[in-house]
Amino acid sequence: MARKPWNKISARMVASVSAVAMLATLAISGTAFALGDNSSDGTTDANGGATATQQTADQKQTDTTGDGTTDNGAADTAKDDATTGSTDGTADDTIGTSDDASDAKQTTDVKQSDQSADDKTAGTQSQSDAKASDTTDADAAKADAAVSPAALNDHTVQGVSPNGTTINAFDYWVCNQDPTRDNTDCTGIGDSGINADHALKFRTNDGTFSDSINKWTTNSTPRQGLVSRTLIDGYPQLSATYGSQSLSYLFDGTDVTGKSSYMDTSGLLQVDSKGYYYYNALSTAYQRGTFDSANFATLNTSSKAWTLYDTWAVNAGGNDSTMNGQFFPFNQASTVLSEDRNGLTQRNIASSNGSLNHYFGLSMSSRFVQPKGGVIQEGLGQGQKMSYHFSGDDDVWVFIDGVLVGDLGGIHNASTLDIDFSTGTVSVSGEYDTTLRELYNSARRLNVTSWNGNTFADNTYHTLNFFYLERGNTDSNMSLKFNLKTIPESEIHKVDQNNGPVAGAEFSLYATDNQYSATGRTLIGTGTTESNGTLVLKDAEGKIVSFDDLYTGANHYTHYALVETKVPDGYRRAPDATEMHLHYMAVDSEQGTGTESGVVLSETNPNESGSLWRTGSLALAKVTTTATTNITDLKGNVIDPSPNKGGVMFAVVMKRDKSVSDIDSSDAWKGVSGDQLKGWRYSKANGLAGVIESYKANKANGDANEFEPTTSGGYEVKIENLPGDIEKYYYLLDSNEKGQTEYTVAYYYSSDKNNVTVNNTVRMNFANFTRQFSANFYIPNIKNELFVQKVDDAGKTIAADATFTLYRISDSVSGADVNCATATLGNAYDTVTVNGTANANGLKVKGSGIFPTGTNKLTKGTYCLAETSQPTGYKLNATRSKIVVNDYGVFADAGSADDGMRVYRGAGWLVRPMSSFATNDDVDNTLTWIKSTPRGVTGFDATTGSPTVNATVPAEGYRARVDGDGQMVTARSRTTTDLQLKYDVDGDPVLAYGYSARQAGDDTLYAFDEGWGLVSSTQDVVPSERDNDPDYNSEADHTNLGNLRLSNLVTGSVIVQFTDETVDAKARISLDKQVKGADWTGANDKNFTFSLVRTDTVNADVTAGDTKLTQCTATDWKDCTTLSAHTVGEIKDGNTQRVGVNDDKSVTDGAFPELTFTQAGTYTFSIKETNDGVAGWHYDSTVYKATVAVTSDGNGGLNAEVTYGRVNDSGSGGNIGGTGTDGLPTFVNAYVAVSSLPLTGGDASARDWLIGGGVFAALAGLALALTYEYRRRKGLTV
């Protein structure tokens, strides 16, 4: 091969070298610029290890719990309060004010759109009973397949609910809630279901129990003497012979094991041709003419409405075959009736059939007035003796004024009770027995009323209470008939914060001057609340107090003080809230409105001591309207509102739409629906369409305000609570003030009660209607309650049970004489068990319980609260909390810091009477928005218990909230900022009918970890339209309360939280980060990050949350389980930031997760910093060692102690020996300034690469120049 010329070869070599040099220059320069780029946000895991907690330098989520996890606040549930039911037309229906029918027109050519299926069914006609079970009998099952409840409901009759009468129903069970399995006496029946711990038993077989109280009498003779002669706290009580046990568990409104309660049911009774209210199940009683009909009745347990079928059902299965027609209210009609071409027929089901739901009860309360001579003076029953009749089995007890007047106790055949109020005679099973006067005298209650011979004096007021049980599991007979005279009356409703009735509260009514002076008062009447929390005031002669009579009488009384003279044990009412001030507003009877009475109103001036804003007590007007003769619509057409005509007459409250100037225009009015507790809503539509919209909304809410037949032969409707300012109702304004009307009540008739539309509805002419106003006085007593919660040392609830016991130490209302740490506790006063899967009634906090329990009462005095049984795997917390209960509230001592106990305080419940001023409605929002400020308590008055509070300087506390899982989330630092709250009846407040955070996810509680604390609540600012608060309504009324403390309107919540440490030891690795040479800005969420691995050889588990740490043997930590930690935010030059446990025991964001050790031993861990390569910063390469010595604590638990050393320090080892101010590992990062120009400073590595690159570039350029010159001289250039 010929050799190439040297010059060519050398030229090519030079060119190649030059090209390589240029490429090297580019690579080197690129490397240099990459190393010098200080905008990188990348994160380097130098170890290549598997991380258990992924923590990057630009992490944006924060670990607020210190367990290495991210805490995301729960968002509030959005509310949509929009109503439905629009109309595509309008009606010229004058809602306004004229009493002249010719001045108003009614048009019916409007169509109603969006008709819902629910509107086609009458509210009192239940199609099915959700709780009732279908028959297991084969024949019954076949018949059920052939007939539907809807078909049966074509054969119903209209029931009524008399004013002044309340009927409650109760479903009991023993062995199983399924009645088909509860009709056989199971093993242990004596201690199962409703029988448990009770003397009165429900059973199938007569031989199951041997004691007489539970044996059949073998005939219709009742077993008298089972209960005491008087009601005790509103309920029957077994007599001393049978143990004196209260039967409140059978007849109160609570749902307990073995019982479901259905209070205030509607539609069981009918009105007969002689003006009697009645219910009758027996066919024979109907055939004999004792009753106008016999009807099978079933209760819809959802709507609490009775359905009456037009025939009887269920044959007698006992020893009296003539008693066909039985009462089984919790069975569907399809179980016992079928339909053929002639109507309903009985399905030949006997009372012994296993498909029937035995074991149930009823209670009824009727208030009545004794008419002249005990004889009805008007209406259908004119001339009839007022009487009360009952026939049935098993136990029946009838009390009047708390005195037993009808004793049909025991398991027996059908017995009868008859009371003749014209003579006072009381007969059992048709035989004269005794008189009312004799019974009252035997009970030592003769002086509770006035007498006319053996019966009551005329115009005296009385309450009849009826209690009925079916517990024998065979026949169930029930017939009831009475014509007690009722009148509209003003009554007191006494409720606690849970809307539970309060019995035993005593009141006195005084007439005062118009300044409510304490002197010169006249006692008008007194009363004591009954078991349902109600009372009607009576004067010294036992007559009902009539404010109308007091006004028209010689003294012309107009101002009153209603004083609570006795607060029942276990309840409280502050001394400055026991007096409610009222004034009477007269109505001009010459206006032609049919109004025959005035109305009693609450004082509304916030500066007045007895006003509703200071006492929490409220008088709400109610109106009873009666239509008797000449019932016509506005056009003069005669209307027959009889139930059998298929129509319905009803009332609707109307609110004026001020955007329409003509008050007589139908467009100037909207319907109002709702109630006091959940708020009032205006209809979207105006005029007749709005009327129907509101009527349907009220009906769906169970209160359609429909007229019902009365014993007087007319029709009556009672609107219990009138919304808005009663003084602005049309009927109460003078003639020259009618233009200022804001509310009125209008009356309508629809020809189709199942499908009310604008086409079949007309407005009534109310000229012949009569109205009588009265009032409901809602007066709260706050039930003393104390919550307790158990958590672990991470603040999380514990699934296992813990027991807390409350010990009563003294009667002191200040607690000054009690030291719970050294007190002798004695016997337990009350005990509650909690676990992390459940919460106390009404409290949305997991792991909580409530005192008192059962029938216990938290009465005034000083208590000690202690944990008496800890959850499995945890240590008992020996700290005790002192509890003081007085007229001003329940107070809990949080002890000292770091004792494992905290006390959480919140605004608590709003007392129920005031809910109408707080519900998110259209009428009034005075109490919708409040704020709560933390306050410290330094002591209590020794006599009154009044707390000493610094009212000007807030106390420091920890803000807290409850997350969506019911866990308490508490801030780590103290503050004094207000909690901004909003009333939340439909959302998810901490307490039912309480307040939620005004802003979603904000705090609602304050935690105190030492001493006494509380929160003081006042009215907050009202949002404006631009705040976009969905509950803001510019038309709603709002009273400015200024800085008035709302302590009598909100209950204040008290939650004592105990922390239990686990038997396992826990430790947390901490470190310090220091920077030098410059500030670390922490911009763009850049943080210094650190890693930790386990390095010991102990054969025991170490966990961090759900992560198990295995021992790491790899020097590069590859494939090891690592934990991560990081700094947070800015660190100033020369400063140090803690990562881990602060000196105050709080845990920083970004700390290593807490470690858990299950066995004693010495455990070691290595810690190092991750080099994230941020320009200008030198990272600390030191590897530190943390040693955790786990030892026994001598009480079955473990303790852990952490010390630190160095694994390396640039090659050297040894103990830290005090490096850092507190012996913690201290990672130091130094900053060296980097110029933006090459060769002028900055990182040495990048600078060296740039210099090298420059040299290579110069050589490459020289080589290229020599090559070019050589080729030019040789003539090789192109």
PEMO-V464911 format. One record per helix or strand of 3 or more residues. SS is the DSSP state (H for helix, E for strand). FROM is the first residue (numbers start at 1). TO is the last residue. If there is no record, write none. Layout:
ss=SS from=FROM to=TO
ss=SS from=FROM to=TO
This chain:
ss=H from=6 to=36
ss=H from=101 to=103
ss=H from=117 to=120
ss=H from=138 to=146
ss=H from=149 to=152
ss=E from=165 to=172
ss=H from=179 to=181
ss=H from=189 to=191
ss=H from=193 to=195
ss=H from=212 to=214
ss=H from=240 to=242
ss=H from=248 to=251
ss=E from=259 to=266
ss=E from=269 to=271
ss=E from=277 to=280
ss=H from=283 to=287
ss=E from=297 to=300
ss=E from=305 to=309
ss=H from=333 to=336
ss=E from=337 to=340
ss=E from=343 to=346
ss=E from=360 to=369
ss=H from=372 to=374
ss=E from=387 to=392
ss=E from=396 to=400
ss=E from=403 to=408
ss=E from=415 to=420
ss=E from=425 to=428
ss=E from=431 to=435
ss=H from=436 to=442
ss=H from=446 to=448
ss=E from=460 to=470
ss=E from=478 to=482
ss=E from=491 to=495
ss=E from=506 to=512
ss=E from=522 to=528
ss=H from=547 to=552
ss=E from=559 to=566
ss=H from=575 to=577
ss=E from=579 to=585
ss=H from=589 to=591
ss=E from=599 to=602
ss=H from=612 to=615
ss=E from=618 to=627
ss=H from=643 to=645
ss=E from=648 to=656
ss=H from=666 to=668
ss=E from=669 to=675
ss=E from=679 to=686
ss=H from=687 to=700
ss=E from=715 to=719
ss=H from=726 to=728
ss=H from=730 to=732
ss=H from=735 to=740
ss=E from=743 to=750
ss=E from=761 to=764
ss=H from=766 to=768
ss=E from=770 to=780
ss=E from=786 to=792
ss=E from=802 to=810
ss=E from=830 to=834
ss=E from=848 to=851
ss=E from=861 to=869
ss=E from=880 to=886
ss=E from=889 to=892
ss=E from=901 to=906
ss=H from=912 to=917
ss=E from=929 to=940
ss=E from=947 to=949
ss=E from=957 to=962
ss=E from=968 to=970
ss=E from=979 to=984
ss=E from=994 to=997
ss=E from=1005 to=1008
ss=E from=1012 to=1019
ss=H from=1025 to=1027
ss=E from=1053 to=1060
ss=E from=1065 to=1067
ss=E from=1071 to=1076
ss=H from=1083 to=1085
ss=E from=1089 to=1094
ss=E from=1102 to=1104
ss=E from=1121 to=1126
ss=E from=1136 to=1139
ss=E from=1155 to=1157
ss=E from=1161 to=1169
ss=E from=1183 to=1192
ss=E from=1198 to=1209
ss=E from=1212 to=1215
ss=E from=1225 to=1231
ss=H from=1244 to=1273
